[in-house]
Amino acid sequence: MLSYWVTAVRPKTLSIAIVPVLVGSALAWTQTNSLNWLVIVAALVGATLIQVGTNLHNDAADFEKGADDPKTRVGPPRVTSQGWLSAAQVRRAALICFTLAGLVGGYLIWVGGWPILAVGVASIAAGMAYTGGPRPIAYTALGEFFVFLFFGLVAVVGSYYLQTGKMTWSASLAGVMVGMPAAAVLVVNNYRDLENDRRVGKNTLAVRIGRRASQAEYALLMLLPFLLLPILPIAAGSGWWLALPVAVFPWALALIRRFRSDSPGPLFNHLLASTAKFQLGFGLLLCMGLLIGHGTEGVAAMSAAR
């Protein structure tokens, strides 16, 4: 039974909820030289709960809409369609996750005020609407945009705001940089499932623009963050240390080649997990660049003052 629940929460992609919180907090430290660690833990727990709730809700809702036929599905098995767990069980677990995220969010709202309330309500609503309601987000061409928005821009700016009480263009830029590879994870998913999605009326962006344009979309989402790297030091003040994420540039090129050459079947399950790992690696290196660079500049400033 436990293994079924582990499959349902999709642990290989949970890092896309963690990375933006870490990046936003690291960027905040470069501005304040201090961090509220309880806020960081609460934000990490809340973001992860929202993603787990979204994944569970997606599992049950796709089954009920007839979009997950285990005979034709090429992605990892879904617990509801396989009959391992009932749709009611999975929906109930999703509701518990969203409720717990709301409770954790209560503390964050107390810290950050009404902007965090707006972010929390919007995030939970988007998670429920992803495959729920009369017009689910996942059944339209807006899926990648919502992933980019909530697992990039909103999460980074929100985490930064909780630590500093401010919203800055540098936080927005950092959000864009980690949101793009997060959205690329969904591009892999939708490219893999294109034929089945078209058959069941799931009009994702991949269904609408086709395979060749989806290949270009994936490449752009993986490469544009590197083009934005030189701009961030202007505001963050971490100098050349922010070049650390360039270390994973060859990895990005390798993943793009695989996206173009691999058959859109089971091999794409590995590519999806690898893309999530890439986003994690890029984000952690960005955090290291911010922290080490700012710390080095602080030491240099103290030495000069003496």
Phi and psi in degrees as a GROMACS rama.xvg file:
@    title "Ramachandran Plot"
@    xaxis  label "Phi"
@    yaxis  label "Psi"
@TYPE xy
-60.0478  -39.4462  LEU-2
-63.7742  -32.159  SER-3
-65.3472  -42.434  TYR-4
-67.4449  -36.8027  TRP-5
-61.8707  -43.1088  VAL-6
-61.6213  -40.3114  THR-7
-65.5343  -34.9054  ALA-8
-81.5499  -12.0658  VAL-9
57.6789  64.9176  ARG-10
-61.6817  -24.2017  PRO-11
-66.6927  -17.5472  LYS-12
-112.616  3.76498  THR-13
-66.8356  -19.6822  LEU-14
-62.8339  -23.4237  SER-15
-68.833  -17.1687  ILE-16
-86.9789  -24.4077  ALA-17
-83.3159  -41.6908  ILE-18
-55.2677  -49.4592  VAL-19
-64.1391  -31.2435  PRO-20
-65.9838  -42.6842  VAL-21
-65.8116  -42.638  LEU-22
-65.7054  -46.2165  VAL-23
-61.0361  -38.498  GLY-24
-70.6647  -40.8724  SER-25
-63.4942  -41.7563  ALA-26
-63.5751  -38.1423  LEU-27
-62.761  -37.8268  ALA-28
-62.8437  -33.2192  TRP-29
-66.5085  -19.2398  THR-30
-98.1248  -28.6032  GLN-31
-115.724  -17.6681  THR-32
62.1935  18.8787  ASN-33
-154.167  157.238  SER-34
-139.671  144.194  LEU-35
-91.9624  102.685  ASN-36
-69.1337  -30.1931  TRP-37
-64.6865  -38.1102  LEU-38
-64.0349  -42.0723  VAL-39
-61.7333  -46.6002  ILE-40
-62.0274  -44.5515  VAL-41
-63.1303  -41.0161  ALA-42
-65.9776  -39.8841  ALA-43
-64.2822  -44.4292  LEU-44
-64.5066  -45.706  VAL-45
-62.0371  -45.6551  GLY-46
-63.9491  -41.4165  ALA-47
-66.5035  -41.1715  THR-48
-61.9352  -39.6357  LEU-49
-64.7419  -41.1231  ILE-50
-68.4887  -41.7869  GLN-51
-62.0364  -43.4384  VAL-52
-59.8157  -40.7812  GLY-53
-63.8228  -44.1247  THR-54
-62.1406  -43.2211  ASN-55
-65.3016  -44.8859  LEU-56
-61.5077  -39.6814  HIS-57
-62.1893  -41.6069  ASN-58
-59.1732  -49.826  ASP-59
-70.7466  -43.0352  ALA-60
-67.0894  -41.4255  ALA-61
-62.6224  -38.3164  ASP-62
-63.3272  -45.5463  PHE-63
-67.5104  -27.6531  GLU-64
-86.9598  -2.24625  LYS-65
77.9988  18.9865  GLY-66
-92.1377  -7.24562  ALA-67
-120.88  81.4134  ASP-68
-90.5145  115.359  ASP-69
-60.0464  -19.3267  PRO-70
-76.9101  -27.4581  LYS-71
-112.078  -11.3  THR-72
-68.0615  132.7  ARG-73
-104.111  -12.1931  VAL-74
-80.9295  179.704  GLY-75
-57.3326  151.096  PRO-76
-62.7133  145.748  PRO-77
-106.032  132.418  ARG-78
-64.3792  -33.0175  VAL-79
-72.576  -47.4239  THR-80
-67.0866  -28.0397  SER-81
-78.631  -12.5693  GLN-82
82.2756  9.70014  GLY-83
-72.0699  -36.1971  TRP-84
-134.535  151.851  LEU-85
-81.4297  156.781  SER-86
-60.0749  -36.2413  ALA-87
-64.4577  -42.6857  ALA-88
-61.0955  -45.5277  GLN-89
-69.0544  -40.2897  VAL-90
-62.7841  -41.1748  ARG-91
-63.6514  -40.7267  ARG-92
-64.5724  -38.7722  ALA-93
-62.3757  -43.3429  ALA-94
-63.186  -38.663  LEU-95
-61.9886  -43.559  ILE-96
-62.1717  -45.1705  CYS-97
-64.7008  -37.3702  PHE-98
-66.4077  -44.3754  THR-99
-64.1039  -38.2777  LEU-100
-61.7133  -38.6586  ALA-101
-65.2062  -38.4323  GLY-102
-66.4935  -43.8588  LEU-103
-62.674  -39.4484  VAL-104
-63.3237  -25.3503  GLY-105
-58.4314  -41.7277  GLY-106
-65.4379  -42.4907  TYR-107
-65.8325  -34.449  LEU-108
-65.6492  -39.4514  ILE-109
-60.8127  -35.3289  TRP-110
-77.8154  -45.9911  VAL-111
-104.652  -10.2219  GLY-112
80.1081  -159.497  GLY-113
-62.0186  -31.722  TRP-114
-60.8551  -36.782  PRO-115
-72.8789  -33.4958  ILE-116
-60.0244  -45.2169  LEU-117
-63.0729  -42.5199  ALA-118
-64.0682  -44.9709  VAL-119
-64.3904  -45.8912  GLY-120
-63.3177  -43.9912  VAL-121
-63.872  -39.2071  ALA-122
-67.1275  -45.5405  SER-123
-66.785  -41.1745  ILE-124
-61.5517  -41.8542  ALA-125
-65.6883  -38.5127  ALA-126
-61.7873  -41.1481  GLY-127
-74.059  -34.3737  MET-128
-81.873  -7.7823  ALA-129
-58.5641  -44.0315  TYR-130
-127.134  9.72522  THR-131
-108.391  171.112  GLY-132
82.1178  177.531  GLY-133
-70.2833  -24.7256  PRO-134
-136.286  80.4384  ARG-135
-61.7828  142.334  PRO-136
-58.9994  -40.643  ILE-137
-65.081  -15.8799  ALA-138
-98.5684  11.7626  TYR-139
-124.229  -177.301  THR-140
-84.5167  7.93556  ALA-141
-97.4142  1.99647  LEU-142
-56.5473  -50.8464  GLY-143
-61.8063  -37.817  GLU-144
-62.9018  -42.2223  PHE-145
-68.3249  -37.1743  PHE-146
-63.6007  -47.8032  VAL-147
-56.5319  -43.1171  PHE-148
-68.3859  -51.4686  LEU-149
-87.94  -27.8213  PHE-150
-102.358  16.5969  PHE-151
-139.065  -87.8292  GLY-152
-58.2111  -54.0099  LEU-153
-65.2106  -45.1556  VAL-154
-67.719  -40.9835  ALA-155
-68.8667  -49.3026  VAL-156
-63.0736  -40.0021  VAL-157
-64.0821  -42.9396  GLY-158
-65.4606  -39.8781  SER-159
-64.338  -43.4032  TYR-160
-63.9034  -38.169  TYR-161
-61.6222  -29.3599  LEU-162
-91.3653  -28.7373  GLN-163
-115.862  -21.1369  THR-164
74.6294  14.8396  GLY-165
-132.269  158.513  LYS-166
-120.316  125.073  MET-167
-126.786  161.075  THR-168
-68.2804  -26.964  TRP-169
-66.7585  -38.3847  SER-170
-66.0882  -39.4572  ALA-171
-63.3116  -41.3927  SER-172
-63.6026  -43.7503  LEU-173
-62.6517  -36.9434  ALA-174
-63.7403  -39.8791  GLY-175
-62.5564  -40.9202  VAL-176
-66.078  -38.5148  MET-177
-89.54  -20.1483  VAL-178
-72.4542  -31.0077  GLY-179
-64.1284  -52.4987  MET-180
-66.6695  -25.26  PRO-181
-63.9424  -43.4645  ALA-182
-65.989  -30.5418  ALA-183
-62.9407  -29.0602  ALA-184
-60.3862  -43.4049  VAL-185
-69.7397  -32.7608  LEU-186
-59.1803  -43.3496  VAL-187
-59.7339  -46.6658  VAL-188
-59.1436  -47.3803  ASN-189
-73.4653  -31.6997  ASN-190
-66.4952  -44.3064  TYR-191
-60.0487  -41.6698  ARG-192
-94.3016  11.9914  ASP-193
-53.1858  -49.8936  LEU-194
-66.1149  -43.6268  GLU-195
-66.5391  -39.63  ASN-196
-63.3502  -40.9489  ASP-197
-63.2204  -38.2218  ARG-198
-66.56  -34.567  ARG-199
-97.4735  6.13493  VAL-200
81.3051  23.9247  GLY-201
-93.6922  97.3129  LYS-202
-87.4397  67.3684  ASN-203
-68.8636  171.057  THR-204
-61.4033  -37.541  LEU-205
-61.8406  -40.1191  ALA-206
-63.1492  -38.9137  VAL-207
-76.0001  -38.7738  ARG-208
-101.783  -14.1222  ILE-209
87.0334  177.342  GLY-210
-72.2472  -43.5184  ARG-211
-62.8639  -45.3451  ARG-212
-67.2922  -32.6552  ALA-213
-66.9035  -34.1593  SER-214
-62.7831  -42.3441  GLN-215
-66.0439  -39.5155  ALA-216
-60.7366  -46.2732  GLU-217
-61.0499  -44.827  TYR-218
-61.0356  -43.5922  ALA-219
-62.4163  -44.7906  LEU-220
-65.1654  -29.0061  LEU-221
-84.7889  -26.8316  MET-222
-99.794  -32.4766  LEU-223
-58.8853  -35.7291  LEU-224
-56.5072  -32.8402  PRO-225
-69.5774  -32.9483  PHE-226
-70.3048  -25.7914  LEU-227
-84.5737  -15.9047  LEU-228
-54.2025  -43.6875  LEU-229
-64.865  -18.3574  PRO-230
-81.0471  -33.2354  ILE-231
-61.6967  -38.9396  LEU-232
-59.8028  -22.5299  PRO-233
-58.795  -38.2253  ILE-234
-99.3113  -36.2893  ALA-235
-81.4966  -24.5074  ALA-236
67.6305  36.1109  GLY-237
-111.588  8.39501  SER-238
56.8364  -145.248  GLY-239
-70.3247  -13.8732  TRP-240
-60.8652  -24.316  TRP-241
-72.0693  -1.64545  LEU-242
-82.2375  -4.16839  ALA-243
-53.0253  -41.2983  LEU-244
-60.7204  -16.2384  PRO-245
-60.1388  -21.3013  VAL-246
-59.7651  -26.2412  ALA-247
-98.3422  8.87045  VAL-248
-60.5563  -44.4554  PHE-249
-60.0306  -33.1397  PRO-250
-63.5916  -42.1873  TRP-251
-60.3552  -44.2293  ALA-252
-62.796  -39.4502  LEU-253
-64.9315  -40.0685  ALA-254
-67.227  -37.9286  LEU-255
-63.0765  -41.9019  ILE-256
-62.4797  -41.6107  ARG-257
-64.5392  -39.6655  ARG-258
-59.3529  -38.8207  PHE-259
-77.5126  -32.5146  ARG-260
-99.3902  -31.0159  SER-261
-72.8005  147.658  ASP-262
-71.1195  137.598  SER-263
-74.0192  66.1767  PRO-264
-133.946  -141.042  GLY-265
-56.7787  -28.1701  PRO-266
-59.6306  -28.3868  LEU-267
-72.2447  -15.3211  PHE-268
-66.0044  -39.4567  ASN-269
-70.6513  -37.9417  HIS-270
-64.648  -38.2707  LEU-271
-61.2424  -48.2947  LEU-272
-63.4144  -38.0308  ALA-273
-67.2904  -36.0139  SER-274
-65.9926  -39.3145  THR-275
-64.2829  -39.4346  ALA-276
-65.5631  -37.6854  LYS-277
-60.97  -45.2061  PHE-278
-61.1477  -38.4427  GLN-279
-64.2147  -46.0634  LEU-280
-62.62  -44.6406  GLY-281
-60.5698  -45.2823  PHE-282
-65.5822  -42.4662  GLY-283
-65.8764  -39.3453  LEU-284
-66.7592  -35.2638  LEU-285
-64.6768  -42.5227  LEU-286
-60.9177  -44.7603  CYS-287
-61.6286  -42.6115  MET-288
-61.3151  -41.2522  GLY-289
-65.1347  -47.3888  LEU-290
-70.7028  -47.7791  LEU-291
-67.5586  -44.4032  ILE-292
-61.5174  -44.8759  GLY-293
-67.6576  -39.1025  HIS-294
-64.113  -40.4052  GLY-295
-64.4832  -41.8025  THR-296
-66.0579  -35.0384  GLU-297
-65.0416  -42.3388  GLY-298
-64.0281  -41.7077  VAL-299
-63.5572  -39.0259  ALA-300
-66.0319  -39.2536  ALA-301
-66.3486  -39.6177  MET-302
-64.9023  -39.8364  SER-303
-67.3483  -33.8315  ALA-304
-67.5144  -29.6426  ALA-305
